[in-house]
Structures are given as C-alpha cells and as structure tokens.
Amino acid sequence: MRIKKYNLLLIVALLMTMQVGCSAQKETRSAASTGLSLEAETMGRANPGYVQWLEKQAMLSASKELTSVVSGTNLFWLGPYEKPRVELMLNLAPVWITLDATRTIAPSSATVLSALQRNTFLSTMKTLGVRGVHIKSMRESGAIWGNPSEQRQLGDDTVSYLFSKGFGDEAGFDTFVRKANQQGMIVGDTSVPFATGRGADYFLSTRGIESYKGLYCMVEVPRELWEALPEITTRTRAVRVDDISLDKLRRARILPPPLVREAAVIPLTPLHWYATGVVQGLDGNGRRFVFLGYGSEARPLLNWNDPSKAARRLISGSLIQEIGMLHAAVTSVSVSPLYGLEPSYPNAERSGFAIGDTAVQAARDIAQEVRRYGGWTFLEDNLPLPDLKAASEKGVDFIMNHAVATAAQYAYATGDATLLDQSLYSILQMGFDQKRFINRIQPESYIDFSFPFMFHPGHERNRAMREQYFETVRQKISQNGGDVFFHGKQLYLTPAAFVATVQGIRDFRYLTKEQKQSVSNGLSLLGHFQAMQPGLFMLSADELLGVLPLSAGLLEYSTEHDALRQNVAGAYDVTSRAGGNILTEIGLPKASTVFGKLDVDVRMEESFAGSMRRIINVRNAMGMPQATLVQLPRTQHNGLLIQVFQLPQKNSLNATAAVNIFNFSDKPMKEDFSLLKKVTNGKVALEEVLTGEKLRAVKKVFSVSIPPRTGRTYVVRPIK
C-alpha cells in the first residue's frame, strides 16, 4: 500500500510539473560561429550585425518567447500558488543529493549529462536512499566571453538559458529526467542568479539598447562627468570606482548614497560600483556607465524593482524553461544580492528587518510563480531568521537551514553544543514550520562563522555573543593549523577537511587508513544529526566523496580570497566513471578525496556512504521528515544535546516519539533526563534505532551514557 501511494504521489507531481510542457521552440545557439569577430565598430557606431548577433544570444530576448507560452493562456491558472505543497514533497523526495555541474568530471569526449544518465549513478543514488537530484551551475557562464576579472568565476556567473557544452543539451537533460523518474527520483534545477555574468544582456545594456535599459543596476554617466570616472583602456574591462569618484557622482546625484546593506551589521557579499569604458551605440553616440557588481565586476546585478520589469521577465523566462519546458520539479533561488539595496537613511541599522523587504518579496514572487507551473522552490540564502520566516510566509517552499548547520559544525569544532541548543530554541520560539527546512552538513563552500542568522538590530547582546563564538572557534581551528583557511570570519574548508582539521590533521595529502576512518566517523556524526531533523535532508557530492582542498599553486589567483575560493572548488568524479580525466570544462583540476568510488562505498558498512544509507533508511521508517520538535531537555554538560520529537502517527517503527542524544565533546558523557507527559503518555521504553539498545525509566528518569563524538537516536514505544 505504501509503495502504491508513493507511486501515485510521484505520478501526480510529475503531471503537475509537465502541465506547461508546450510547443515553444527550444533555445538554440546562434548559427554564427562567433560574434566577437563582429565587435569592431563601423563608421563611428556599433556594428549592427554584432548587436543583432548579441540579441540572439541574450536571455532577455529569449524570455519573450518563453513567457509568451504562459501569458494569456490557461497555463497560468492551472496550479494553486499561495500555499506551499510541503507534505507532497516530503513524501515524494525526502532525501536529496546536490552536485555542481562545473566541478563534475565526465569520461573522455562525453558530457556530464551522459555520465549522470548511466544506470550506475542512478542505481547508486537509489541504494543510498536519495530521491531527488539537485544540479547547480549547468548553464553557460561569463567565461565563454573571455572577460578579464579580478577573481576567477566558478560557473555561477550565468549568461544564458543554454546549458554549457560540457554539461550537455536539452535532449540529454530530458533523457536524464526521464530515467531518474523511472528510478523513483525527481530532478532539481537552479534559476538564473540575480547577479549574472557579463554576457550578451550586459553588452546590449552598455550599448544603450532601449529594451535593455533597467535590466541591471546600471546608470549612464553624462559626458561632462567622465573626468570623475577611472581611465579604462579597453571596452571589455570594467574598473571599480574609487571613493573620490564616488563622492563626485553622489554629489551630482548620478549615484545614490551608500546602500542600506553597507550600514547593516550583517555580513554580506559586498556590492561595489564599477565603471565601463566608452562604448559606441547604434546611434553613433559613445556612452559610459556605472553599475553594481556583486563581489566583482564580472557579476552585474539585476534591477528587480525597475519599472521596466526587465529583470523580472528574465527570471520568469528561466522559471518557465526549468519547470515547464525541462520538467524539473524544483528550482533553487538565492535572493541575497537584493538584500538592503535601497539607499541608506538615518539609523538604518536600527530600523528592524525592513532592509530585507526587497529580497523577501522577490522570494515570494518567484515561489508563487513556480507553484503556478507545478514546481517547488528551495531558498539557499544565509540570512537572519526573521527574514527567512517572512520569506516562507506564502513564499518559498523549503529553506536551507544554515543556522542549525553552522551551529552543529561549531559544536563539533569546540565540543560545546550551547549555540546549537540556542539556535534550535530560537527556531521553536519564532514558530518556524520545521518540516520546511532543508538540512545539510555544510550548505556552502565555506562556513560562515559570522553567524548571520543571529542578526537582530535591536539586540546588542547578540553582537557580543557572535564575537565571542567566533573567537572561540577561531582559536580552536588555529591551534590545529587551520587559521590559513580563514578569510575574515569565513572558513574555507570542504566538509571532510573541516573534520580533519578539528581532529588535528594538518597534512591532507597523505592520510593514513586510521585518519580516513576518523574523518568518516566525524562526517557520519554530523550527517546523522542533520538526517534526524524534520524536513528534507540533503547530502552533497563533496561530503559523499570526502573531497579535500586543492593543493596550493594549481590555479592562478589574484587575491588571497580568490585563492581560498578556488581551493575548495576542486573537481570530482561523482559518477565513478571519469577514468583518467583530471580537468573539467572550465579548467578545474580534480581534487583528492578521502573516500573511494561512491558506487562501491555505498555498500560498505564502515564507509561514510554506507553509514548514511543505514541512517536514511531508519529516518524514513520513523517518519522523521514529518516529525515535530517538541522538547529540548536541559543537560548537565555543554557538549551534550538532547532533542525530543513527536513522530507522525503512522510510521513503520510503530513509535510515538523519537529522542536524539548527541555528544559533541571528546569526552564520554552520562546524562539523566525525563520526557514530557504528552510524549510518554504512560510507561514507555526507548530503543536505539541502529544498535537496538534499550533504556527504561526509573521513577520517570532515563539514564544514558554516550561515548565521545557520538550520536544516538531512540524511538519511544509504550510498555504493554
């Protein structure tokens, strides 16, 4: 009966995601071999042939065709869009894997999609218990335009709806989705980011093409103020505007005052104004622009609030393509670039959480549009909890739980679970629907120990606590030689390297068998904890393979931060079929790994993948995705955390509740605790789900002994 119900849910979801699969033409590459040869200006104006070629490549142009598929049709009204469909997803795909297309190595002369389509990869995922495959960075990036940048781009600077050549084509993606569906899995995509790369849309904007005005946060500078701009020797470059020039442009009211995000105490990727060189338009006029770049000049920022709605149309085109045309069930979005974009005003840092209004509203708009087409949205941002709560209200379906992930890694590094307990309590207190979280060991390529989720403008105490927590973890990491991986308060280590560093392993190149097993045990502890939380559970290719940082000197870099970013972006062979290939399409070299081939490890009991397979099995049997956290018993030891969950009435283990007990310290712990009456409802016994160990209460008090860095999950059953 459970299998039939699961299949029915799968069929319903797939039908919903295919409802807008219609007859619009697929996006294809221009027949022109290259447009760069046409770039030269003729007769003092832009080459019309080159501009026409650019328009064929531009996302905004393609979005007109994609949005016309839905506009004015019944497709817009087929799906309810206000209420998130949480329960359906929890039954359909409670466990996910995420991988980066630009970091995935394929066999010789093959594409990444052709490697993923093979039954070996899909059967391995099915054995592991994965029911959703999420892929990032699939589309063409700014690298194909050969633009110089102050930092290497790693595939997230999207410039096209088209897949990159190394990833594959739409026909291959359709085959992969169909094969995944046959294995009982769904596929997730990633929407075009709000900070794109510099591609056709950017170059058309700088040529003053009317329909592209307002697409980016870009302002034309009058000729009489060009002297305030930095000198640029080539049109393809963009140079950061210095403070003196910024002041001149602001006094001339060409640029706004500093943005609100600059005054906020929450750490965010910096936005800077960059200036272009002189670019000739079709009318023969030369123009210079300044634009907002997200972290670098290579990532111009879309202007979501411009009255032309050009940015909204570009994003809508992406959503229609992903959910409607390609039949992806999910798209992940990041709205952090839009956070605090309005000009500053007095006491902005004390004005509450209104600084996130633009980002929150964008998340809601995107989520509701995706639901109209039958899909789901994952929000990836590490933002203050009140903003995430607001974004979930009639908004995104599921939210990445950075708060608990970072707090758990802090607990593992320091042996102190106090921050983790506080984070869980805050989530309870704020009334989050815990089933809407995406739980991961490490959600980003770095660990953000500035703790953005703790931000609250009215609580000065929070700022002091964040500083104290950071100093504690920094000292711990520094003792083990990991201080070189810090950039500010961000620690650039892969999950496996983080565990190894905490354990005092300094040389990642020559790990002994014992050290590898120790890393596996540490990742298993963190994976066990995240798997035993309500909502979705997501593993990454980095974690399953035990990817380590690249050796210094393999890639060129311009800054220390750029070097750290690249060190954790090494390539991997998640399909176990890459053979002797060691480079990806964009030139990322293969990283060393702690573990062996995934298709072998998943069947080995002592491996990390094997450990996750067993934990995922009992997670699903317990009904943990639909569980509710109801109690956080106090403990005598800071290194210990206890959670009590109410389980759904119908679960395979016939349990009423579950208890997590995790010891993050390096010492054995003994603890006494009691359960709430609504959890026990009479005499009960606790049984550990993996070992079968049983605990009985003495005068309603349970006693447990937990070895160092160990986690245990007990189910609660009544004693007959």
Order of alpha helices (4+ residues) and beta strands (2+ residues): alpha-alpha-alpha-alpha-beta-alpha-alpha-beta-beta-beta-alpha-beta-alpha-beta-beta-alpha-alpha-beta-beta-beta-beta-alpha-beta-alpha-beta-alpha-beta-alpha-alpha-beta-beta-alpha-beta-beta-alpha-alpha-beta-alpha-alpha-alpha-alpha-beta-beta-beta-beta-alpha-beta-beta-beta-beta
